[in-house]
Amino acid sequence: MAKDRAARAAELAEEARERAEEAYEAARGAVEDGLDEAHRYMKRQWRERPVAVAATTLGVGLMIGLLLGSRR
């Protein structure tokens, strides 16, 4: 009886591990796809509007610098 329970618990643990691995791989693929799409978008924007992209980047960097440099 105890051996059956232990075997069943081991089976369930293995099944859970396999499902977790599948979920991890699916999430990883989705993140990589999203990053690739974002990279393509940024490259396209840089080619089409280089001044706007540079100004936006400068503005974001300035805001981050001000937030991190504040003495509060």
C-alpha positions as a Markdown table, in Angstrom:
| # | Residue | x | y | z |
|---|---|---|---|---|
| 1 | Met | 0.0 | 0.0 | 0.0 |
| 2 | Ala | 2.7 | 2.5 | 1.0 |
| 3 | Lys | 4.8 | 1.4 | -2.1 |
| 4 | Asp | 1.8 | 2.1 | -4.3 |
| 5 | Arg | 1.4 | 5.6 | -2.9 |
| 6 | Ala | 5.1 | 6.3 | -3.2 |
| 7 | Ala | 5.0 | 5.1 | -6.8 |
| 8 | Arg | 1.9 | 7.2 | -7.6 |
| 9 | Ala | 3.5 | 10.3 | -6.0 |
| 10 | Ala | 6.6 | 9.8 | -8.1 |
| 11 | Glu | 4.5 | 9.5 | -11.2 |
| 12 | Leu | 2.7 | 12.7 | -10.4 |
| 13 | Ala | 5.9 | 14.5 | -9.6 |
| 14 | Glu | 7.4 | 13.4 | -13.0 |
| 15 | Glu | 4.2 | 14.5 | -14.8 |
| 16 | Ala | 4.3 | 17.9 | -13.1 |
| 17 | Arg | 8.0 | 18.3 | -14.0 |
| 18 | Glu | 7.3 | 17.5 | -17.6 |
| 19 | Arg | 4.4 | 20.0 | -17.7 |
| 20 | Ala | 6.5 | 22.7 | -16.0 |
| 21 | Glu | 9.2 | 22.2 | -18.6 |
| 22 | Glu | 6.7 | 22.5 | -21.5 |
| 23 | Ala | 5.3 | 25.6 | -20.0 |
| 24 | Tyr | 8.7 | 27.1 | -19.5 |
| 25 | Glu | 9.7 | 26.4 | -23.1 |
| 26 | Ala | 6.5 | 27.9 | -24.5 |
| 27 | Ala | 6.9 | 31.0 | -22.4 |
| 28 | Arg | 10.6 | 31.3 | -23.4 |
| 29 | Gly | 9.6 | 31.0 | -27.1 |
| 30 | Ala | 6.9 | 33.7 | -26.7 |
| 31 | Val | 9.4 | 36.1 | -25.0 |
| 32 | Glu | 12.0 | 35.5 | -27.7 |
| 33 | Asp | 9.4 | 36.1 | -30.5 |
| 34 | Gly | 8.3 | 39.3 | -28.7 |
| 35 | Leu | 11.9 | 40.6 | -28.4 |
| 36 | Asp | 12.6 | 39.8 | -32.0 |
| 37 | Glu | 9.5 | 41.7 | -33.1 |
| 38 | Ala | 10.4 | 44.7 | -30.9 |
| 39 | His | 13.9 | 44.7 | -32.3 |
| 40 | Arg | 12.6 | 44.7 | -35.9 |
| 41 | Tyr | 10.2 | 47.6 | -35.0 |
| 42 | Met | 13.0 | 49.7 | -33.4 |
| 43 | Lys | 15.3 | 49.1 | -36.4 |
| 44 | Arg | 12.5 | 50.2 | -38.8 |
| 45 | Gln | 11.7 | 53.3 | -36.7 |
| 46 | Trp | 15.4 | 54.2 | -36.6 |
| 47 | Arg | 15.6 | 54.0 | -40.4 |
| 48 | Glu | 12.4 | 56.0 | -40.9 |
| 49 | Arg | 12.7 | 58.6 | -38.1 |
| 50 | Pro | 16.3 | 58.8 | -36.8 |
| 51 | Val | 15.9 | 62.3 | -35.2 |
| 52 | Ala | 12.7 | 61.3 | -33.4 |
| 53 | Val | 14.2 | 58.1 | -32.1 |
| 54 | Ala | 17.4 | 59.9 | -30.9 |
| 55 | Ala | 15.3 | 62.6 | -29.2 |
| 56 | Thr | 13.1 | 60.1 | -27.5 |
| 57 | Thr | 16.1 | 58.1 | -26.3 |
| 58 | Leu | 17.7 | 61.2 | -25.0 |
| 59 | Gly | 14.6 | 62.3 | -23.2 |
| 60 | Val | 14.1 | 58.9 | -21.6 |
| 61 | Gly | 17.7 | 58.8 | -20.5 |
| 62 | Leu | 17.4 | 62.3 | -19.0 |
| 63 | Met | 14.3 | 61.3 | -17.1 |
| 64 | Ile | 15.9 | 58.2 | -15.7 |
| 65 | Gly | 19.0 | 60.2 | -14.8 |
| 66 | Leu | 17.0 | 62.8 | -13.0 |
| 67 | Leu | 15.0 | 60.2 | -11.1 |
| 68 | Leu | 18.1 | 58.2 | -10.1 |
| 69 | Gly | 20.1 | 61.4 | -9.3 |
| 70 | Ser | 17.4 | 63.0 | -7.1 |
| 71 | Arg | 18.3 | 63.2 | -3.4 |
| 72 | Arg | 14.9 | 62.1 | -2.1 |
